[in-house]
């Protein structure tokens, strides 16, 4: 792709890890290449020419025709804690919430301020085996 382009290689000094903000809030529009484009189209709805419409949240790139999944994320970073809230066009009334701290994360779906399908994951099996009485892992704040 860039075979015929001259590219000057210059070293750039990276910021000190202490200079990188550890507390911030960001709203992000995510665009991810669809891994299975045949599943990006509706089986029920078509345009006036009879072509299947893309599903909600799928964007077709002009020119290349590549298909992308899109969604919005709100991210809050506070030291070692990172919280994500994702919202997808296919389920506009459900928000996925993910809270990460170290190698653990808590996941849940939120509808009308109520959490469902709560899950704690990311703990290595050996760590779980070492917990006395096989008590499930938990995350405390």
FIMI-221656 format. One record per residue (C-alpha): residue number from 1; chain; x, y, z. Coordinates in steps of 0.1 Angstrom, whole numbers, plus 5000, padded with zeros to 4 digits. Layout:
REM residues N
+-----+-----+------+------+------+
| seq | mol |    x |    y |    z |
+-----+-----+------+------+------+
| NUM |   A |    X |    Y |    Z |
...
+-----+-----+------+------+------+
END
This chain:
REM residues 141
+-----+-----+------+------+------+
| seq | mol |    x |    y |    z |
+-----+-----+------+------+------+
|   1 |   A | 5000 | 5000 | 5000 |
|   2 |   A | 5028 | 5025 | 5009 |
|   3 |   A | 5056 | 5009 | 4989 |
|   4 |   A | 5062 | 5040 | 4967 |
|   5 |   A | 5061 | 5065 | 4995 |
|   6 |   A | 5093 | 5079 | 5010 |
|   7 |   A | 5089 | 5078 | 5048 |
|   8 |   A | 5113 | 5096 | 5071 |
|   9 |   A | 5119 | 5077 | 5103 |
|  10 |   A | 5123 | 5100 | 5132 |
|  11 |   A | 5125 | 5092 | 5169 |
|  12 |   A | 5099 | 5108 | 5190 |
|  13 |   A | 5103 | 5111 | 5228 |
|  14 |   A | 5075 | 5094 | 5246 |
|  15 |   A | 5059 | 5112 | 5276 |
|  16 |   A | 5068 | 5099 | 5310 |
|  17 |   A | 5041 | 5075 | 5324 |
|  18 |   A | 5036 | 5101 | 5352 |
|  19 |   A | 5026 | 5127 | 5326 |
|  20 |   A | 4999 | 5105 | 5311 |
|  21 |   A | 4965 | 5116 | 5325 |
|  22 |   A | 4952 | 5090 | 5351 |
|  23 |   A | 4918 | 5106 | 5355 |
|  24 |   A | 4897 | 5114 | 5324 |
|  25 |   A | 4863 | 5111 | 5308 |
|  26 |   A | 4859 | 5103 | 5271 |
|  27 |   A | 4829 | 5098 | 5247 |
|  28 |   A | 4840 | 5076 | 5218 |
|  29 |   A | 4824 | 5064 | 5185 |
|  30 |   A | 4839 | 5030 | 5178 |
|  31 |   A | 4841 | 5016 | 5143 |
|  32 |   A | 4852 | 4979 | 5139 |
|  33 |   A | 4856 | 4959 | 5107 |
|  34 |   A | 4829 | 4933 | 5105 |
|  35 |   A | 4844 | 4898 | 5107 |
|  36 |   A | 4814 | 4881 | 5089 |
|  37 |   A | 4799 | 4905 | 5063 |
|  38 |   A | 4773 | 4881 | 5052 |
|  39 |   A | 4757 | 4885 | 5087 |
|  40 |   A | 4756 | 4923 | 5084 |
|  41 |   A | 4724 | 4924 | 5063 |
|  42 |   A | 4687 | 4921 | 5073 |
|  43 |   A | 4668 | 4890 | 5063 |
|  44 |   A | 4635 | 4910 | 5066 |
|  45 |   A | 4641 | 4944 | 5051 |
|  46 |   A | 4652 | 4955 | 5016 |
|  47 |   A | 4655 | 4988 | 4997 |
|  48 |   A | 4632 | 4996 | 4968 |
|  49 |   A | 4655 | 4977 | 4944 |
|  50 |   A | 4653 | 4945 | 4965 |
|  51 |   A | 4688 | 4947 | 4981 |
|  52 |   A | 4689 | 4937 | 5017 |
|  53 |   A | 4694 | 4967 | 5041 |
|  54 |   A | 4723 | 4967 | 5065 |
|  55 |   A | 4714 | 4960 | 5102 |
|  56 |   A | 4713 | 4988 | 5127 |
|  57 |   A | 4748 | 5000 | 5136 |
|  58 |   A | 4764 | 4986 | 5104 |
|  59 |   A | 4781 | 5012 | 5081 |
|  60 |   A | 4792 | 5004 | 5046 |
|  61 |   A | 4823 | 5023 | 5036 |
|  62 |   A | 4820 | 5042 | 5003 |
|  63 |   A | 4844 | 5030 | 4976 |
|  64 |   A | 4857 | 4998 | 4992 |
|  65 |   A | 4823 | 4985 | 5003 |
|  66 |   A | 4838 | 4972 | 5036 |
|  67 |   A | 4813 | 4968 | 5064 |
|  68 |   A | 4819 | 4981 | 5099 |
|  69 |   A | 4801 | 4976 | 5132 |
|  70 |   A | 4797 | 5009 | 5150 |
|  71 |   A | 4787 | 5017 | 5186 |
|  72 |   A | 4793 | 5044 | 5212 |
|  73 |   A | 4813 | 5041 | 5244 |
|  74 |   A | 4817 | 5064 | 5274 |
|  75 |   A | 4849 | 5058 | 5293 |
|  76 |   A | 4859 | 5070 | 5327 |
|  77 |   A | 4895 | 5064 | 5339 |
|  78 |   A | 4902 | 5070 | 5375 |
|  79 |   A | 4937 | 5057 | 5385 |
|  80 |   A | 4937 | 5019 | 5384 |
|  81 |   A | 4899 | 5018 | 5377 |
|  82 |   A | 4885 | 5020 | 5342 |
|  83 |   A | 4847 | 5020 | 5335 |
|  84 |   A | 4831 | 5016 | 5301 |
|  85 |   A | 4795 | 5021 | 5291 |
|  86 |   A | 4788 | 5008 | 5256 |
|  87 |   A | 4756 | 5013 | 5236 |
|  88 |   A | 4747 | 4995 | 5204 |
|  89 |   A | 4721 | 5005 | 5177 |
|  90 |   A | 4706 | 4969 | 5177 |
|  91 |   A | 4697 | 4972 | 5214 |
|  92 |   A | 4692 | 5010 | 5220 |
|  93 |   A | 4676 | 5006 | 5255 |
|  94 |   A | 4704 | 4983 | 5269 |
|  95 |   A | 4737 | 4996 | 5280 |
|  96 |   A | 4767 | 4973 | 5286 |
|  97 |   A | 4787 | 4983 | 5316 |
|  98 |   A | 4823 | 4970 | 5322 |
|  99 |   A | 4844 | 4980 | 5351 |
| 100 |   A | 4881 | 4969 | 5350 |
| 101 |   A | 4906 | 4970 | 5378 |
| 102 |   A | 4939 | 4951 | 5375 |
| 103 |   A | 4932 | 4917 | 5359 |
| 104 |   A | 4896 | 4916 | 5370 |
| 105 |   A | 4865 | 4930 | 5354 |
| 106 |   A | 4828 | 4932 | 5362 |
| 107 |   A | 4803 | 4931 | 5334 |
| 108 |   A | 4766 | 4938 | 5333 |
| 109 |   A | 4737 | 4949 | 5311 |
| 110 |   A | 4718 | 4979 | 5323 |
| 111 |   A | 4681 | 4986 | 5315 |
| 112 |   A | 4663 | 5015 | 5332 |
| 113 |   A | 4691 | 5018 | 5358 |
| 114 |   A | 4688 | 4981 | 5368 |
| 115 |   A | 4717 | 4957 | 5362 |
| 116 |   A | 4712 | 4922 | 5347 |
| 117 |   A | 4735 | 4893 | 5338 |
| 118 |   A | 4762 | 4904 | 5362 |
| 119 |   A | 4795 | 4886 | 5358 |
| 120 |   A | 4830 | 4889 | 5374 |
| 121 |   A | 4858 | 4876 | 5352 |
| 122 |   A | 4895 | 4877 | 5345 |
| 123 |   A | 4908 | 4859 | 5375 |
| 124 |   A | 4932 | 4831 | 5367 |
| 125 |   A | 4921 | 4796 | 5376 |
| 126 |   A | 4951 | 4791 | 5399 |
| 127 |   A | 4940 | 4822 | 5419 |
| 128 |   A | 4905 | 4809 | 5422 |
| 129 |   A | 4918 | 4775 | 5434 |
| 130 |   A | 4938 | 4793 | 5461 |
| 131 |   A | 4907 | 4811 | 5476 |
| 132 |   A | 4897 | 4794 | 5508 |
| 133 |   A | 4864 | 4775 | 5506 |
| 134 |   A | 4861 | 4782 | 5469 |
| 135 |   A | 4844 | 4815 | 5476 |
| 136 |   A | 4837 | 4832 | 5442 |
| 137 |   A | 4859 | 4862 | 5434 |
| 138 |   A | 4846 | 4897 | 5441 |
| 139 |   A | 4856 | 4932 | 5434 |
| 140 |   A | 4854 | 4958 | 5462 |
| 141 |   A | 4857 | 4996 | 5460 |
+-----+-----+------+------+------+
END
